[in-house]
Amino acid sequence: MPERLIAPMTYELLVGQQSYSSWSLRGWLSFAPFGIPVTLHKVEIYGDTFFEDVVAFGGNRTVPAARTPEGGMLADSMAITWHVAETFADRGVLPADPVDRAEAMSIISEMHGGFAALRGACQVNLRNAWAGFEPSPEVLADVARFEEILARAVSRPGGPFLFGAFTLADAFYAPLATRLLTYGLPMSDRAAAYAKAVVTHPSFVEWRDAGMKETKEIARYDKAPLERIPFPTYS
């Protein structure tokens, strides 16, 4: 493990490869968009020492894991999210309206434990997109459920994200947005606009740009014989 330099009031976040680790992306987006100082440390998912490296950091065999400035461990993405929601409530990390905030917490939990078909069939790969993917009925059902969530959430005025401005709910649904785009899944204009807002958000762009500098590809994320096409970009 690399030497860790601890800055005052800076969180330490352990992540996997930035082109592939959807849960690591959720961890990053739980800090960066809200101006919460965070230092990244990387481990190689599927590497020979992955589990040992996570445990050495203080985590529980999965990424992301985070260390608070006081030394507390947050060993799961949900733990990170609830900690941020409690500690930085004044930074707009959740909607201000109590009804919207309750719904945001609910759909975060739903993403953490649901959408299994979509997550299993459409692995996140931020290096490229794929042409010719044929979604199963189960994948389409997950997309339809997201459309329901989106239709309820974006009916609130104020911005392109789930509850107006970017919140922790968007941190959790960002990988789903990339799946919609990179697998060419059928979606409404509303969902397409949401996905565009996610992948053009400065914190997402910073994350993806760093991932593109990683030189090692992970073979299990190759969807051959599907054709590789460029990752969607917007001017």
N, C-alpha and C positions, 0 to 999 in steps of 0.2 A: 504493500500500500504506500502511496506517496506521502511525504511529510505534510501534515496539515498545519496551516498557518491560521490561527484563530484571531480574527479582528473583533474589536469590541462591538457588541450588539449585532453580530453577524451570525446568521444561521449557516450551518454546514449541511449540504444536501448531497446524498449519495445517489447516483443515477447510473443507468446502463447506457448503451450506445444511443446517441441522440437521434439517429435515423430510424430506430426501430422500437425503442422502449416506450410504449404508450403510457404506461403508468408513471414512468420517469417524467414524461412531458407534463402529466397532471401535477406532479410535484413541483416542477419548475414554475408552472403557471399559477400555482398557489402562492408564490412569492413575488416573482418579477413584475407582473403588471401593476402591483400595488406599492411598488417602491420599497419593498422589504429587503434589506441587504442579505444576500445569500451567496455563499461560496460553493462551487460545484466540485465534487470528487467523483471519479468515474471507476466503475468496475465493468468487466466484460461479461455480459450475460451469455450463458452457455459456455463460458470459459472454464478451464479445469479447476480454478481456485475461486469461482464465483461465490459459492456459499461461505467459504472460509473468509473471504474478503468482506462480505456483508457483516458477518458476525464480528469480525475484528473492528469494524466501524462502530458496532454496537447495535446493529439491526437484527432482524429475525428472518434471515434467508431470502428476503425479497427486497426489491427496490420499487419505489424510492424509500429512503430512510433519512431522517433529518435529526440533527443535534441542535438544541436550542442554545442561545448564547450563555444560558446558565448551566448547560451541560445535560439537560434532560433529553431523553431519546424519544423520538416519534418514529415508530417502526412500521408504519403503514400509511398509505395515502389518505385514508379516512382520518387517522389520528392527526396527520399534518393539517388536513382541512379544518377539523374542529378546533385545533389549537389556533390556527390563523384566525378563524372566525371569532374566537373568544378574545384573543390577544389584540387584534387589530380591527375591532368592530368600528372604529372611527374612520376607516379608510375605504369604506364602501365595498368591503369584501363580500357582503351579502346585501340583498335589497333592503332598503330602509323600511318599507311598508311591512307590517307584521304578517299579513296574509301572504304576500309575495315571498317573504323570507322563509316562512314555513314550507311553501311549495318548493322553493329552491333547495332547501335541506332535504326534502323528500325526493326530488329527482336526482340529487347527488347520490343519495343512498341507492336509488334504483339503478343508476349507472354502475355503481360499485359492484352490485350483485347480479345485474341483469344483462340483457343484450348478448347472451352467450352465442347465439347462432352467428350474428354479425361479427362479433369479435373473433370467433373461431375460423370463419371462412375468409375474412378480409383482414389479414394481418396488416398492421401499420408498417408502411415503408415510405419514408419521406424523401427517398432518393429519386423515385420515379412513380409513374402511374402504370396501369395495365389496360390493354385493350382486349375486348372479347370475353370479359367475365360474365358468366351466367348465374345470377343469384338464385338460390333455392327459395321455396315458399317460406321457409323459416327466416331466412335473411330478409326477405321482403316484409315479413311480419314485424321484424325489429325496426326496419325503416319506417313502416307505418306508425309504429308506436312513437318513434321520435317525432314524426310529423305531428302527432297529437300533442306531444309535449310542447313542441315549438309553436303550434298554433295558439295554445293557451298563453304561453309566456310572452311571445312577442306582440301580443295584443296590447301590452303596456307601452305607452309612448316613451320616447326619450333616447332611442339608440338602436343599433343593429343587433345587439346581443340578446340573450334569453330574457333578461329583465331590464333592458335598456343599456346601461353601461356594463362593461365586462365585470363579472363576478366569479366567485368560486364555482358556480354552476357551469359557467363556460369553460373553466379550467378542466372540469370533468368531461364535458362533451366535446372538447376540441379534437381528440383523436377520432371520435365518431364523424365529425365534420370532414376530416381528411379522408376517411374511408369512403364517404359519399363521393368525393371528387376522384380519388385515385382508382376506384373500381368502376366508375361510370354508372353508379347506381341510380335508378329512377327516383327523381325527387321533384318537389314543387319548386316554383320560383322563389318562394319564401325560404325553403331549405337551401337552395343554391346561393341566395344572398347571404344567409347565415354562414355557410361554409366559406364564402369569399371573405366575409368579415373576420373570421377566425384566422385563416391562413395569411391574411395581410396585416394582422395585429403585430405591432413591433416586437413584442416579447416572443411570439411564435416565430417570426422571421429570424430573430436572433438565435433561437434554439435550432431551427432548421439549418441556418448557415453554418453553425458550429458542427452539426451532424454531417454536412456535406464535406467537411474537412477530414472526417474519419476515413481511413483508407481501406479498412477491412470490411467486406460485406459478409453477411450471415447467410449461408446457403439455404437454410430452412425458410427464409423469407422470399426466396425466388419462386415466382408463380408460373414458371415455364410449364406448359408451352404457350402461355399468354404472352402477347407482345408487349415489350417495355415501351412506354411512351413518356414524354416529359411530364414532370410534376406540374400541375396547373400553376400558372403565374398570371398576375394581373398588373397592368401598368397603372 
